[in-house]
Amino acid sequence: MSKVAVVYWSSTGNTEAMANAVADGIREKGGEAVLHTCEDFDGSKVAEYDAIAFGCPATVSYTHLRA
């Protein structure tokens, strides 16, 4: 079984919801998922995991195309 850290940052809760969905998918496939906010994860924890999934929000602005 793989142990996966799901590390995320979320300001509105949307990325947190996606991180939870990723963790649920890992668990459904028999893996062990551990959720971490970026504040509580650092390099000292990397060796504890077989894989690390990172999540952060993305904001896209197309205002420069409205000229």
C-alpha positions as CSV (number, residue, x, y, z in Angstrom):
1,M,0.0,0.0,0.0
2,S,1.2,3.5,-0.8
3,K,1.3,6.2,1.7
4,V,0.5,9.6,0.1
5,A,0.7,13.1,1.5
6,V,-1.9,15.4,0.1
7,V,-0.5,18.9,0.7
8,Y,-2.7,21.9,-0.1
9,W,-3.3,25.6,0.4
10,S,-6.8,27.0,0.2
11,S,-8.2,30.4,0.9
12,T,-11.9,29.8,0.1
13,G,-12.2,26.1,0.7
14,N,-12.4,25.0,-2.9
15,T,-8.9,23.6,-3.0
16,E,-9.4,21.9,0.3
17,A,-12.5,20.2,-1.1
18,M,-10.4,19.0,-4.0
19,A,-7.7,17.8,-1.7
20,N,-10.3,15.8,0.2
21,A,-11.6,14.3,-3.0
22,V,-8.0,13.3,-4.0
23,A,-7.5,11.7,-0.6
24,D,-10.8,9.8,-0.9
25,G,-9.7,8.5,-4.3
26,I,-6.4,7.3,-2.9
27,R,-8.2,5.5,-0.1
28,E,-10.7,3.9,-2.5
29,K,-7.8,2.3,-4.3
30,G,-6.3,0.9,-1.1
31,G,-3.8,3.6,-0.4
32,E,-3.2,5.6,2.8
33,A,-3.8,9.3,2.3
34,V,-2.8,11.9,4.9
35,L,-4.0,15.5,4.4
36,H,-1.6,18.4,5.3
37,T,-2.0,22.1,4.9
38,C,1.2,23.7,3.5
39,E,1.8,25.3,6.9
40,D,2.1,21.9,8.6
41,F,4.2,20.1,6.0
42,D,7.9,20.6,5.5
43,G,10.9,18.8,4.1
44,S,11.4,16.8,7.2
45,K,8.2,14.8,6.4
46,V,9.1,13.9,2.8
47,A,10.7,10.5,3.7
48,E,7.6,9.4,5.4
49,Y,5.6,9.1,2.2
50,D,5.8,7.1,-1.1
51,A,4.2,10.0,-3.0
52,I,3.2,13.6,-2.5
53,A,0.3,15.4,-4.2
54,F,0.3,19.2,-4.1
55,G,-2.8,21.4,-4.5
56,C,-3.0,25.2,-4.8
57,P,-5.7,27.5,-6.2
58,A,-5.3,28.9,-9.7
59,T,-6.7,32.2,-10.8
60,V,-6.8,33.1,-14.4
61,S,-7.5,36.6,-15.7
62,Y,-8.2,37.4,-19.3
63,T,-8.5,41.2,-18.9
64,H,-5.4,41.8,-21.0
65,L,-7.3,40.2,-24.0
66,R,-10.2,42.7,-23.8
67,A,-8.3,45.6,-25.4
